[in-house]
Amino acid sequence: MDAPIQIFREEPDSTCSPGPCRPPSTSSSWLPGWADYDSNATGAFGDGQHNHTSISPAIPIIITAVYSVVFVVGLVGNSLVMFVIIRYTKMKTATNIYIFNLAMADALVTTTMPFQSTEYLMNSWPFGDVLCKVVISIDYYNMFTSIFTLTMMSVDRYIAVCHPVKALDFRTPLKAKIINICIWLLSSSVGISAIVLGGTKVREDTASTECSLQFPDRDYVWWDIFMKICVFVFAFVIPVLIIIVCYTLMILRLKSVRLLSGSREKDRNLRRITRLVLVVVAVFIVCWTPIHIFVLVEALGDVSHSTAAISSYYFCIALGYTNSSLNPILYAFLDENFKRCFKDFCFPFKMRMERQSTSRVTNTVQDPAYMREAGGANKPV
């Protein structure tokens, strides 16, 4: 799952020295929920002076409720996905290794939900500087690891569908694990930077503590815009373009060939897995496109600081985080192997009885005495 970005940039205070400077009360975190608001204040942004925009006090409560559901469903669901992939040998396929990586990133980011919910309710960060750095870093890791993994899943599907011979060498669980490690190492270039730059700072206007990336004051505006554009390009635009190209080529291939492999059963499995990956990618893009567009518009222009705009911003963030809890549900509905493994874990006694019943029926049908009786019954009298 991708991580949202703080988008509202307040106007510089009139006391700023000439040139770009950091507004003294701007919350610049890339974490969700660090947007500035004051549920008790009135007024609006304007005249070069900072005033808080009033929003309904119900919004933090609603967001906390949504985050609570995401935390429970996302953590339990993604942990179950990781467990069944580790537990069952038949689940250790190249595609499922990528799914394991995605589930790990989603499960990791859901652990930050209680901290972010608390910040929403208190309008302040009470957990200290160290935990602030950890939470920001997790969000950055999740942001890049999720989209990179989905991109590799799409490339993997493209190779399986369009180059089945090459797929025999490239699409192995071992190589998928190596690629996952490379994804985390590449994401570390951003995650470690977030640890270094992240920190807490007391706001002068409200005496509350904010958890954010701490840019140099004089170059704050430049760094803020630069980071937002870089994240938009490298964590959204380029990966999505690669995904679109891969699936366009796959669709053309699937339409032009009736049978992709020598077996109808293998062909059905290939199309089923391709459909599963497509749905997961599509849901991810639907969930994360609104906040990325919001960020881009704010970075290149100006976003109204009205109550409606800020409420829309919070909705986009909540929609993005909801994606972390949707993937396990998609696997359960769209993949029969995951569905069986989930049932086997949640209802082991019932599944054991069903297997024993199926085994008895099979043994009975194959019993020679039964076959002779059945054959004799069919003979004419």
Secondary structure, DSSP 4 states (H G I P E B T S, - for coil): ---------PPPPTTSPSS----TT----SSTT-----TT----SBTTB--PPP--THHHHHHHHHHHHHHHHHHHHHHHHHHHHHH-GGG--HHHHHHHHHHHHHHHHHTTHHHHHHHHHHTS--SHHHHHHHHHHHHHHHHHHHHHHHHHHHHHHHHHHH-HHHHHHH--HHHHHHHHHHHHHHHHHHHHHHHHHEEEEE-TTT--EEEEE---STTHHHHHHHHHHHHHIIIIIHHHHHHHHHHHHHHHHHHH-S-SSS-HHHHHHHHHHHHHHHHHHHHHHHHHHHHHHHHHHHHHS----SHHHHHHHHHHHHHHHHHHHHHHHHHHHH-HHHHHHHHHHHSHHHHHHHHHHHHHHHHHHH-HHHHHHHHHHTS--
